[in-house]
Amino acid sequence: MQPKTIAGYEITGTLGEGGMGIVYLARDPTLDRSVALKILRGSIVGPEGRERFLREARACSRINHPNIVTVYAAGEADGNLYMAMELLEGRTLREVIDEGPVEWRQASSWAADILSALERLHEEGIVHRDLKPENMMIGPRGGITLMDFGIAHVSSEARITIDVSGLGTAHYMSPEQATGAATGPRSDIFSMGTILYEMLTGELPFRGEHPMAVMYCIANERHRPMADHPVDVPGKIAAAVETALEKDPGRRHPDAGSFRAELLDSLGPAAGRGLSRRLLVPLAAGLVIVSAGIGLMLRGGGERGDRAAAESHNRLGQERQDAGDMPGAQVEYRNAIIADRRWEIPWNNLAVVAIEARSLDEADSLLRIAIDINPRHAPSLYNMGSVRWDLGDPGSGERFYRRAIESDPSWAQPCNNLGALLLEQGRFAEAKQILEVGIARDAASPSRPEITAFLLKNRGLAAAGLGEPDAPRYWERSPEILPANEEVRRLLADWRRDR
């Protein structure tokens, strides 16, 4: 008999049922919204499984990603574990595949979005372990969302103790899952390879008359090569799928981002290059964070909402931010995201508010979403470079700065920050080279005075580090542009005293 309430949620229907539990359609009476309420039967999960489930639920609730279902709450009620999640509209990927092969561009785009979601999960130490078309929802406007975290597990735990017959759908298991070996992020990559193979060909790579036969095939037999199917699939896409389906985890893509990058490379460059920027608070090391104004065209693909409403809220957010009303700015940026979650600019701007509040982990998460939406959005790449550097990850900071420099050939500011990072590491020749690029860009398209001054200051430091005699000429120009720059005056005085 269907219960009336579970953990305070009013049960209104059943969405699905399986060996491990049941998913109810429920209503949250406090917030007056419908949710998908997953119940995991307590009889099949031991104490360690309970703790793992709740730990993962907490981790998932912190993730804000356009291709991951939102987790509202989780806990234990009447001896069963529950997780309340966003109720999604649309069709499952299973329903789409059952209609026949999916055109390769659409299939690769959906796979790339799910791989973006997996990359984010793996960063949190979560391996999904139950990837299958039934766990992916295609929204009314064509976007795809990964859902159902009922049997995901933390990757630091090598094995799971409950019966493998109750885990996952056999066709989408990795060889290590099928044999009971240790699993990790590359297990999810194998499963995604299976799903993309099925989308492209309309057939499963591994089949059998019963689950154990399927698991044997996955662990021991070679699948039919992509090239043998009579479908129009580019060679690079087929090769990416073949790599994902390697039996040995070490021969698969090293991570979800690498798999995704190969698919995106075949799909072509993102559309939309126009930028409107404004500069915000200079940081101590000459770093400046950037909040992007409206005016950037969204890249192709994905689910687009009400752009006009999003632009209006984003504009109000910038006005409130300029007035020092940070809570009000946050509200407006979030409203912009609700109106059009596939627009990178409010995600970036919300991250800028987090940066100013020194909530760097939050900023990191928000910027990753912005970059996932538009990998060539220079302000998001630049801000991520500064966040990663400030979090003690200069290698990642350097990579993001370089991507920002490449994405906007007219912008001098990321050249300055990358130069400062290289100087900190004693890489004076590299710093000199990139700062020269920045100075040339600044001359062609003048920046704010403080950026010009920072470029000159850092260029002088590069010269000094290389033992070149022309450091003073850069430092002498800097105070003319920014008279209050006492650091440059001190550098110049020290240089003259030591010589």
Secondary structure, 3 states (H helix, E strand, C coil): CCCCEECCEEEEEEEEECCCEEEEEEEECCCCEEEEEEEECHHHCCHHHHHHHHHHHHHHHHCCCCCECCEEEEEEECCEEEEEEECCCCEEHHHHHCCCCCCHHHHHHHHHHHHHHHHHHHHCCEECCCCCHHHEEECCCCCEEECCCCCCEECCCCCCCCCHHHCCCHHHCCHHHHCCCCCCHHHHHHHHHHHHHHHHHCCCCCCCCCHHHHHHHHHHCCCCCHHHCCCCCCHHHHHHHHHHCCCCHHHCCCCHHHHHHHHHHHHCCCCCCCCCEEEEEECCCCCEEEEECCCCCCCCCCCCCCHHHHHHHHHHHHHHHHCCCHHHHHHHHHHHHHHCCCCHHHHHHHHHHHHHCCCHHHHHHHHHHHHHHCCCCHHHHHHHHHHHHHCCCHHHHHHHHHHHHHHCCCCCHHHHHHHHHHHHCCCHHHHHHHHHHHHHHHHHCCCCHHHHHHHHHHHHHHHHHCCCCCHHHHHHHHHHHCCCCHHHHHHHHHHHHHC
